[in-house]
Amino acid sequence: MVLADDLVPNLIVQSVKMMHQNRNKRSLKPSMEDSVRMAFSMTDKNHDGHITVDELIQFVKKTTGLTIDQTTRRGFNMVFGNPTCDLNENGTIELNEYAGLMRMGMGMGK
């Protein structure tokens, strides 16, 4: 069984770290916080300040090259509306919640 508390934050962290490493290779020397903000902005395709499950899956697929199967998709769906990750339980992820997922995936807690 997919554990959203482990798998999804780890996939998000992997995606952002890959983007951060690519930015470093281009000598931009961004902070990880800047990379998280940029990743959020890139994930939020319609720039409404909220990330949907489909936007997040597309970002992870694009940055990691992974194929997201139905089991993994269910893990992503578990994050949205889960009060541990989606703090206001509105079914989308905002920047502060996205940063929280990053901390969870990096083993830093909330």
Phi, psi and chi 1 to 4 in degrees:
 res  aa     phi    psi   chi1   chi2   chi3   chi4
   1 MET       -  140.8  178.9  175.4  170.7      -
   2 VAL   -79.1  130.1  173.2      -      -      -
   3 LEU  -102.5  108.5  -61.0  174.5      -      -
   4 ALA   -60.1  -31.6      -      -      -      -
   5 ASP   -64.2  -21.1  -72.8  -13.7      -      -
   6 ASP  -109.4  -55.6  -64.9  -31.8      -      -
   7 LEU   -65.7  -53.3  178.1   64.1      -      -
   8 VAL   -64.0  -50.0  172.8      -      -      -
   9 PRO   -58.5  -36.4  -27.3   37.1      -      -
  10 ASN   -66.3  -37.9  -72.3  -24.9      -      -
  11 LEU   -66.3  -39.1  -73.6  172.7      -      -
  12 ILE   -65.1  -45.5  -65.1  167.2      -      -
  13 VAL   -60.6  -44.2  167.4      -      -      -
  14 GLN   -59.6  -43.3 -178.3  179.8   -7.7      -
  15 SER   -62.0  -48.4  -64.2      -      -      -
  16 VAL   -68.0  -38.8  173.7      -      -      -
  17 LYS   -63.4  -40.5  -80.4 -174.9  175.0  179.7
  18 MET   -62.9  -43.0  -69.2  175.4   85.6      -
  19 MET   -64.4  -42.8 -171.6 -168.3   75.7      -
  20 HIS   -60.8  -44.3 -176.6   71.2      -      -
  21 GLN   -63.1  -40.6  -71.1  168.7   -8.3      -
  22 ASN   -64.0  -39.2  -73.2  -23.7      -      -
  23 ARG   -65.4  -39.3  -69.0  179.5   74.8 -155.5
  24 ASN   -64.5  -38.1  -85.7  -26.5      -      -
  25 LYS   -62.2  -29.6  -74.1  178.2 -172.8  175.6
  26 ARG   -88.2   12.5  -66.8 -170.2  -53.2 -105.1
  27 SER    65.2   27.3  -61.1      -      -      -
  28 LEU   -81.8  -22.2  -62.3  176.1      -      -
  29 LYS    47.3   53.4  -56.7  -61.8 -179.7 -147.2
  30 PRO   -78.9  157.8   33.3  -37.5      -      -
  31 SER   -79.0  160.1   69.5      -      -      -
  32 MET   -62.2  -36.0 -177.3   55.1   91.0      -
  33 GLU   -60.7  -42.2 -175.5  177.6  -57.0      -
  34 ASP   -63.6  -39.8  -72.8  -19.2      -      -
  35 SER   -66.3  -37.1  -70.1      -      -      -
  36 VAL   -63.9  -45.5  169.1      -      -      -
  37 ARG   -61.4  -43.1  -93.6 -168.7 -112.2  109.7
  38 MET   -66.1  -41.7  178.4  177.5  -92.9      -
  39 ALA   -62.5  -40.6      -      -      -      -
  40 PHE   -60.6  -46.7 -178.4   86.6      -      -
  41 SER   -62.2  -41.1  178.7      -      -      -
  42 MET   -68.9  -31.8  -69.2  171.8   60.0      -
  43 THR   -75.4  -37.1  -54.4      -      -      -
  44 ASP   -78.6   80.0 -178.8   15.6      -      -
  45 LYS   -57.4  -38.3  -70.3  -65.4 -175.2 -171.2
  46 ASN   -94.2    3.8   62.9   -0.1      -      -
  47 HIS    53.5   42.8  -55.4  -69.8      -      -
  48 ASP   -98.0    3.4   64.8   -5.8      -      -
  49 GLY    85.9    5.7      -      -      -      -
  50 HIS  -133.2  138.2  -53.6  -86.7      -      -
  51 ILE  -105.5  130.0  -66.1  175.3      -      -
  52 THR   -90.5  166.4   65.2      -      -      -
  53 VAL   -59.8  -39.8   67.9      -      -      -
  54 ASP   -66.1  -40.1  -69.9  -31.0      -      -
  55 GLU   -62.6  -42.0  -71.8  172.8  -33.9      -
  56 LEU   -67.0  -43.1 -173.8   54.9      -      -
  57 ILE   -62.7  -42.8  -71.9  171.6      -      -
  58 GLN   -61.8  -40.9  -71.7  -55.1  -46.7      -
  59 PHE   -63.2  -46.8  176.2   73.2      -      -
  60 VAL   -62.1  -44.0  169.5      -      -      -
  61 LYS   -61.5  -43.7  -73.9  169.4   55.1  174.9
  62 LYS   -67.0  -42.8 -178.8  179.3  177.5 -177.3
  63 THR   -82.1  -27.1   56.1      -      -      -
  64 THR  -105.6  -21.1   65.1      -      -      -
  65 GLY    78.4    6.0      -      -      -      -
  66 LEU   -75.7  151.9  -65.7  173.4      -      -
  67 THR   -95.1  130.8  -59.2      -      -      -
  68 ILE   -98.3  111.4  -55.0  -63.0      -      -
  69 ASP   -83.9  176.6   61.2   18.3      -      -
  70 GLN   -63.5  -35.6  -71.8  -57.3  -48.3      -
  71 THR   -64.5  -44.9  -58.5      -      -      -
  72 THR   -67.2  -38.5  -54.2      -      -      -
  73 ARG   -59.8  -39.2 -175.6  173.1 -179.6   77.0
  74 ARG   -62.0  -35.8  -78.6 -167.2  -64.6  -85.7
  75 GLY   -62.2  -43.0      -      -      -      -
  76 PHE   -62.4  -44.0  -83.6   93.1      -      -
  77 ASN   -61.4  -30.7  -75.0  -30.3      -      -
  78 MET   -67.0  -27.1  -70.8  170.4   54.5      -
  79 VAL   -69.8  -41.1  167.4      -      -      -
  80 PHE   -77.1  119.3  -69.8   77.7      -      -
  81 GLY    92.4   -5.6      -      -      -      -
  82 ASN   -84.2  120.0  176.0  -20.5      -      -
  83 PRO   -62.6  -15.8   17.2  -25.1      -      -
  84 THR   -72.2  -34.4  -57.8      -      -      -
  85 CYS  -109.1  -44.7  -55.3      -      -      -
  86 ASP   -98.0   82.6 -178.5    5.9      -      -
  87 LEU   -55.8  -37.4  -58.0  176.6      -      -
  88 ASN   -95.9    4.9   59.2    5.9      -      -
  89 GLU    50.1   42.0  -61.1 -179.3   67.0      -
  90 ASN   -97.6    3.8   65.9  -11.7      -      -
  91 GLY    83.8    4.4      -      -      -      -
  92 THR  -132.5  167.9   62.6      -      -      -
  93 ILE  -114.5  126.4  -59.7  -65.5      -      -
  94 GLU   -97.8  173.1  -72.8   77.5   35.7      -
  95 LEU   -55.2  -45.9  179.1   57.6      -      -
  96 ASN   -63.5  -35.4   65.9  -44.7      -      -
  97 GLU   -72.4  -37.4  -63.3  164.0  -24.6      -
  98 TYR   -61.8  -45.5 -169.4   79.4      -      -
  99 ALA   -62.0  -37.3      -      -      -      -
 100 GLY   -63.3  -40.2      -      -      -      -
 101 LEU   -62.9  -37.4  -74.9  168.7      -      -
 102 MET   -61.8  -45.9  -76.2  -68.9  -62.6      -
 103 ARG   -62.5  -41.0  -74.0 -170.1  -63.7  -83.6
 104 MET   -61.4  -45.7  -74.8  172.9   57.9      -
 105 GLY   -67.1  -25.2      -      -      -      -
 106 MET   -94.1    4.0  -65.6  172.3   84.3      -
 107 GLY    72.8   26.8      -      -      -      -
 108 MET  -103.2    3.0  -63.2  167.6   59.5      -
 109 GLY    72.9 -170.8      -      -      -      -
 110 LYS   -89.6      -  -68.3 -118.5   17.2  155.1
